[in-house]
Amino acid sequence: MPPKIRVMPTLLFKDVGLVKGMGFDSWRRVGSAMQAVKVYNMREVDELVFLDISATRESRGPDFETVDELADECFMPLTVGGGVRTIEDVRRLLQVGADKVAINTAAVDNPDLIRQIAHRFGAQCVVVSIDFRGTNGSAEVYTRAGTMQTGRDPVSWARQAQELGAGEILLTSIERDGAMCGYDVEVTAQVAAAVSIPVIASGGAAGYDDMRQVIERANVPAVAAASIFHFTEQTPLEAKCYLREHGIRVRF
């Protein structure tokens, strides 16, 4: 029996509050992180992803104090990323309440960090975040909040991340991020077929049917979204109801 699908809102944190943009740019304020956590607590959210998008660009570590405050109020599994560079960063994030830690730039710069985290804390804690530009046949992994080319393709990098001990892949199309034009089903399907660990589709959801399509066509067990929850009346709970009506097993 296939796993139940997870619907995961993504919170992008910059400076002192939440933002949302398009293509990892043109950021606009969308409210308070604490307020969002409290709202999602009431909306039967499966998991929450919290990413500090300015930490790596500013060459600083995670904001442990903010994560600590949010985790105290967060009653669902919490994945935290942004600025994670060392095994000590991971230890402190888990200590203040994160359930999983997402790594992106540091994983590409030092792939052995994936192995170290998995060995120390377990593969279930390690989410390798893969941001890419381009589509089928031309997709390339970018780091540093989508600003630096790596020369890697997302399929081979996801496969290597799994071999090193990653427990999940958070796969985001930079160009579709915030555009609300649908997920990149083709690249997502290729990555999902290349690994046996869960792949979380991210970037581009405009509505519940986009979620259904990427789940069915790319065979992923989880979908992440931000804009549709910030800028429309759509909710994670309604998303799960829609998916269930279309024969997809979800968590309630």
N, C-alpha and C positions, 0 to 999 in steps of 0.2 A: 504494500500500500504506500502511495507517495506521501511525503511529509506534508503537514499542514502549512499553508503559505503564510508568511509573515508580512505585515504591512508596517513599514518603519518610516515615520517622519524624520526629516533631517533638519537640525538646527545649526545654522551657520553663525558663528560668533565672531564679532570684529570690534575691537576696542572695548566698549562697555555694553553692547547690546547685540541683538540679532539683526542680520542683514539678509537680503536676497538680491541676486543680480542676474545677469545673462552672460553666459560664456565665461564665468569666473571674473566678471567685470561689471561696471555700472551698478555698484552696490547701492541699495536704499534701505533705510531702517524699517524694520517690521515689528519692533516691540521688544519686550523684556524676555530674557531667557527663563527666568523664574516663573513669570506668568504663563509662558508656553508650557513649561513642565506641569504646572498645576492643571491647565486645561487638558493636556493629554492624559493625565492621571484619570480624568473622568470619562475619557473617550475610548476606553478599551484598546489602547495602543499596545501592540505586541512588544516592540522594542523602540528605543529612542537613540538616534545618532547625534552626537554633539561634536562639532568640528570647529576649532579655533583657527580660522582661515588666515589670520595675520601673524601667527606665532613664527612660522618658518621664515616668512619674508622679513620679519623683524629680528631674526636670529636669536630668539628667546625660547625658553622651555614652556611647558604647559602652565596654565593658570590654575594651580592646584587649589587655591582658595575658592575660586568660583565653582570649580567642579565639586568641591566639598559641600558648598552650600546647595547646589542643585541636587546632588545625590541624596542629601538628607530629605528632600521633598519628592524624589523620583521613585515611584512605586512600580517601575517596570525595568527590565534590563537596560543598562545604559552603556553605549559604546562611545568612547572619548578619543578624539584625535586632534592633532595640531601641535607641532613643536616637540614631538616625542623623538628623542635622539639616543637615549641610553636605557640600559636595563633598570637603572635607578629611577628614571622618569616613569617607567612602567610600574615599578613597585609602588611608587608614591601615588600614582593614579588609582591603582587597585586598592590601596590603603584608604584613600579618601572616598571611595565608593563606586568607582567605575567597575563594571562587570567585564568589559572587553576594552582593548586598546587598539586603535587604528593607527597604522604607520604607513607613510607614503614615501616622502623624500628620503628619510633615513634608511628605509628598506632598500631603496635603489642604490644609495651611496654606500651602504654597508649591509649587503644581503645576509651576512652571518648574524645580524641582530635578530632576524626572524627565528633562526635556530636557537639563539640564546634565550629569547623570551619563551618559546615553546618548551624548551628544556626546563626552565626555571619555574614557569607558572602554568604550563599546559597549553596545548594547541588551541583549546577553546577560547583562550584569552586573546589570541592574535588575529586581528583583522588586517589584511594587507589591502590598502586602498589604492586602486589603480585608476588614474585619470588619463584619458586619451583624447587625441584629436584625430580627425579623419574617420573614414568608415571602411567598409569591407575592402581588403586588399591594400589599404594605405594607412591603417590605424597605427598611431605611434604614442607611446607612453610619455607623459609630461610630468615633471615634478615642480616643486616650489610654487604651489598654487596655480599650476597650469602655465608657468612662464618659461620653463626650461625643457628643451628637447633632450631625450635620452638615447635615441636610436634604437630603443627596444620596441618590440611589438607586444600588445597586451596578451596575446595567447601564450607565447613562450615565457613571458614574465610571470603570468599566473601559474603556469606549470612549474616553473622554478620555485616560486613562492610556496607552492604546496609541498614540493620536495623538501624544502627547508623547514617546514613545520607549520605553515599558516593554517588556521582553522577555518577561515572564511575569506572571500574576496568581495570588496565593495568596488564595483565597476561603474565608473561615471564617464559619460560622454560630455566633454567640456563644451563642445559647440551646441549641444542640445540642452545643456543646463540652463534652466529658467526660460527656455524658448517655448515650452509647452507644445511641442510638435511631435511627441511620442518618443519612446525609447529607441536606441539603436539596436534593433532586434538582431541584425545580422552579426555584429561584433559580439554582442552578448551571448548569442547562441554558440559562436565559435569558442569563446572562453569557457562557457559552461560545459561544452562537450570535451574540452581538453583536460578538465580537472574533475575530481570526485568530491571535493569539498563544496559547500554552498557558495553560490555566487549571488550577490545582492545587486539587482539591476537598479541603476540610478541615472538621472539626467533626462528630462524631457517629458515627463508625465503631464498630460493635459486633462486627463479624466480617467475614470475607472476602466474604460475599455482598453486604454493603453496598457494598464496593468495586466488585464486579462491576456492581451496579445503577447506581451513579452513572457508571461508565465507559460502560456501554452506553446508558443513558437520557439522560445529559447530554452525552455525547460529549466527555469530558475525557481528556487523555493522561497524567494523573498524579493520585495520591491521597496525601494526607498523613494521618497518624494518630498518636496518642500513647497514649491510655488502654488500647487493646487490647494494646499492646506492654508497658505498665507493669504492668497489673493482671490479665492473663490469660496463658495459655501460648502464645498465638498469636505468630507471628514473621513478619517481612517475607518470609523465604524461603518459608515455608508459604503466605503470601498469594499470592506469584507462582506457586507450583505450582498452587494452586486456580484462579487466573485462567487459567493456561495450559490446565488441564483443561477449562475452559469456553470455549475457543476464542479467548482474548484473548492477543495477542502481548505478551510481557514480556521484560525484559532478564535474561540469565543470563551 
